[in-house]
Amino acid sequence: QVQLVESGGGLVQPGGSLTLSCVNSGSIARFGTMGWYRQAPGKQREMVATITRGGNTNYADSVKDRFTISRDNAKNTVYLQMNSLKPEDTAVYYCNANSFIGPGSFWGQGTQVTVSS
C-alpha cells in the first residue's frame, strides 16, 4: 500500500527555513528514486530535488546550495530541508515516489509553502 503524506509547509519570511516531510504508510525501501516537486500558481509542476535508492541526489539549479533532500528508510520518510527561502519558492510542494521494480509512480496530496514578509 502506498500513501504519501506531506507535512511541514507553512508561511515563512524571506531568508527563513522550513523542513518538509513525506511519510509513506508502508516501507519506502520498495521505491527507487523519490523526490520533491513544486507547482506555483499558473506554472507547470517542476522538479525540485530527487534522491535515488542509493542516496544520489539531484537538484534544480534554482535551489542548489539552499535545499537538501534526504531519506530515512527506517522512518519511511523523505525530507526536504529548505534554507534561505525566497518569495519565488512559494508553491505547493509534492512528494513523489517511483517503484524500484516495475511501473508505478505515486504522489502525495501536496503541502503549501508561502514565502512572504
DOVOZA-827888 format. One record per residue (C-alpha): z, y, x. Coordinates in steps of 0.25 Angstrom, whole numbers. Example, Ala and Ser with C-alpha at 12.3 -4.5 7.8 and 13.67 -1.06 7.14 Angstrom:
BEGIN
pz	py	px
31	-18	49
29	-4	55
***
This chain:
BEGIN
pz	py	px
0	0	0
-3	14	5
3	26	0
3	38	10
13	49	6
13	62	14
24	72	15
29	83	23
20	94	19
24	108	14
24	123	17
26	127	31
24	140	39
13	142	49
18	136	62
27	127	55
27	111	55
27	100	45
27	85	47
19	77	37
22	62	34
13	52	27
21	39	23
14	26	19
20	17	8
17	6	18
15	3	32
5	13	40
3	2	50
-9	-2	41
-16	11	44
-25	15	55
-28	29	56
-19	38	48
-20	53	47
-17	67	40
-28	75	33
-27	88	26
-34	96	15
-33	111	13
-38	117	0
-53	118	0
-55	110	12
-58	95	15
-48	86	20
-47	85	35
-41	76	45
-28	82	52
-23	70	61
-25	55	62
-17	44	69
-22	30	72
-15	17	71
-13	18	86
-8	33	85
-20	40	90
-21	54	83
-32	63	80
-30	78	75
-39	88	68
-41	100	78
-34	109	69
-21	102	70
-21	97	85
-8	100	92
-1	104	79
-1	91	71
4	77	75
1	65	68
10	52	69
12	39	62
25	31	61
21	17	57
36	13	55
37	24	45
23	22	39
21	37	41
11	46	47
16	60	51
9	74	54
17	84	61
11	97	59
15	109	68
11	123	70
5	123	56
-5	133	52
-10	138	38
-23	130	40
-15	118	40
-12	120	25
-17	108	18
-14	95	10
-11	84	21
-15	70	18
-11	57	25
-22	47	27
-21	32	32
-32	22	35
-31	7	35
-31	1	48
-39	-11	43
-49	-10	32
-53	2	24
-42	11	18
-39	26	19
-27	31	12
-22	45	9
-9	52	5
-7	62	-6
-6	74	4
5	84	7
3	99	7
5	107	19
5	122	18
6	131	30
9	145	26
18	157	29
***
